[in-house]
Amino acid sequence: MTIDGMQALAQKVSQQLAVIYDDVDLHCTYDDLAERLISEMRIGPSDTPPAPFSNHWSEQDVIMITYGDSLLKQNEKPLQTLHHFSENYLQDHINSIHILPFFPYSSDDGFSVIDYSSVNESLGDWQDINRIADAKKLMADLVINHCSSRSLWFENFIKGEGQGHDYFFTAEPEDDLSQVVRPRTSPLLRKTGTADGEKYVWCTFSHDQVDLDFRNPEVLSQFVKILRQYLDNGVRIFRMDAVAFLWKIVGSSSINLPQTHEVVRLLRTLIEHAQPDAVIITETNIPNTQNLTYFGNANEAHCIYNFSLPPLLINTLITGNCLYLKRWLMSMPPAQDGTTYFNFIASHDGIGLRPAEGLLSDQEISTLINTMKSFGGAISWRTSETGEQKAYEMNISLFDALQGTTNGPDKWGMPRFICAHTIMLALEGIPGIYIHSLLGTRNDYEKLKNTHHNRAINRHRWDYTALQEKLADASNPHAIVLEQMLALIDKRTAQKAFHPNATQFTLHLGLNLFGFWRQSQDRRQSIFCVSNITDQEIELPISELNLIITESWYDLIIGIEITDLTQALLLSPYQSVWITNVKPS
């Protein structure tokens, strides 16, 4: 980047700051603040940003999502155990790992950060993080909306002096907060005694998670320094946690505000100049149409979480009807180059229901909730804009969520579970797979009972030695799940037509067969992805796929050639096919 390039960057950052702080009285100029942020990110003339609309991913990218302590071994730090698991089992199958917050914390399993610059000693240290980052692409959380009430910053807020004393957003009980949208039922304001008298601190999530005030540019500066440190330690994918709530204005909804979007754009500008292949993923568990806005014009998030996929796909598989899933898929705009979707069907959180609003009817949502409860799941609630209690998410392990249908548990749990991942792995976007889905982990009722937190049901901690024994037994369900999942992943990562930005069209095969077509960017490979989403055998008329008869066609999953294009394929319950014109190697 030339001197002119540095000047252009400074001008761009200054303009972005002008948008963010338009209504804020700063004690410095936008130009001075821009120069400071660029310096803190250590961007110099030798740094070259990527070309616009660059894709930093391919069909080979698959991300495993895990806590740093999902695997425990006696006399070994959990991050070291995680590294050993990766080396022994993931090998070349999965090339990326998302380690959920690995910092010192006070609550919410890591999402109430005490110190952003340290690794939680109980997990390991930065050397352990570096070792994982050397072997895999590393994704980490930037918990940007709030921090712990036990942080030094908040302690200084209470004292009224030192770093952090002016970092937190406050309001007054008499303020009009009726429009505020948030995913919790607890009181929004936390009454806190300080050296300057009583203050009412804004808490979007819990009273231990105190919201930061980005109206103060010092807060923005701190997070730029934090980003630089994470880059230095090998992080290449940043998950911006709860970023939709970042900017608050009393009297507004305080969600998805224009300033929030501009902060994301600014951080992207800085990150991609410092590390051209770095990726930002926004975690915005909100209705689908709002979620899509975080792409911007390919200048905001590189990826957005496809939050509507989990409830819609689970609903499809427990009802045997793909109407709502198909409608949604047809409505989703293709992600332009430089952006893509982050697909997942299970995570450390529950199965969100807000992203299903407007996509599933109230009756469908009610049936879905009741079915998950009958399978041992719990329900978490939120306060709606009108003050009523509404279901926010369903808390259940994915394996248990798919153990049956609306008629109850049945014998098809395993194939139904694999079918869900076969669909997810083939969709446009980058797939993320929760470690407990990779291992077929069941509901952890003991942890739920001990913590009284609904999300604990799907946050099991495995004894690594016991897990290894189970995985060494080929007949064990956990070993079967891992083997089948890795085999599917291997098939996916070998197909150009599964590039995250490859063309996708929805197929119309009725309501009991869910299908879509993918085509590689060079148009040489087509894959027809079709799944029987019922507990009955169903015929797939090959002729309805309009396969080109002059080409040879193969099912990638079974590994056979389809020689007669006039016949129907009989699909077993929850069987999937990936029919392609490129012979498997």
C-alpha angles and dihedrals in degrees: 000000000000128000086261088053091053090050091049090051091050090050092049093049090047091053091049090051089051089058093047097045100034092122096034125093103229124193091219139043123266089241093054092048091047091053090049095052092046089051093048090052087049094230112168140174090273092061116096122194120221121266112268115274093019117162112222093189143059141190087281093068116103121156125209112208117211146148116247089245102040086114121047129190126177115258093006131100110246094237088057090050090049090052091051091049089051093049094045102040112013095043107144094341096084120029102186137051129198109204108196115228107321097181131106107282143173104210148347093060093285104330093102097070120201097181123014094192099058137067114234103261091220088063101041135262142284090279089062090049090049091051091055091044090053090057102036139020103269124221119191138176125255100200092200106158100061145357137205122292085226093060121115088243092060093042087057089047088058091047091046094228142078131034110338098023089118100029100098134085116236134182137174127257090237093055118111101257095153094113097051113124117208139150099238140075097213120105112282097222125060115207107225130179113225138171086262094052132265116342130186108221121203112241114181094180114016139340089255089056106067117192120241122230110232090183082084107075089208088072091053090047092053092053092049088056090048091052090051091052092050091050089051089054096053104267109149102165120054121200107202102211119217090342093155089076096049101108119050130194119180109239094030135087089259091215129106092000118172091249090057092055091048092051089055090049091049093050090049090053091053096041097049092049090051096041114013096197096048117119132210120210117188117215102210112157095193138115113306099250091052091046092057092059090072090076088069107182092322086291101095124048116006088209136017126202111255091225095168093061100074099054093039095048094045090048089052094052097045093047100037089228123110098188096114095039091050093048090051094047091051090052096051112103116229109258109246119232111286091039136064142162126267105221124201137149100192134032143157088279127061129272101281119229100190090075088056092057109117090013102068122039120242089253092052091049091048092051090047092051093048092049093051090048090052088054091056099268128141129221126227120204141212136193111250126219088265093052097253125130112252131179108261103180144350116237113211139114112263092236090058093041089061099042091108147341135266085286091062139262118336143169095273099076097113097046090043090053092049091045090057091055093043088059094044095048092054098048125103107274142043115305122229118195123195112229090236090057090049088054099036092239117185131219112299101220093168093058090046090053094047097046102031087216114126094214090060089077089077099037101080120167113218124214096233096213091052090046092052090054090053093047091050090060107080091201094055113107092230091053091047092052093048093047094049093044094050091046090053091047091052090053092048097049092053095059122090088198088066093062106134090245099041116126117276131192128177117240123221107223101141127269099294097056118058115200146160137175126234127194126191119244091249088051092232097114130051125184124190107204113198129168132187100226095188138080091242132079111260132188118233109205103219090202090067090064090063093222115189104255094209091065131071117244130206137186105231095198098055093026098229135129117244103224103174114054092181095064130081123243114229107223119202119223108299093358117149132200130200103198113193140172093222115086112238113249 
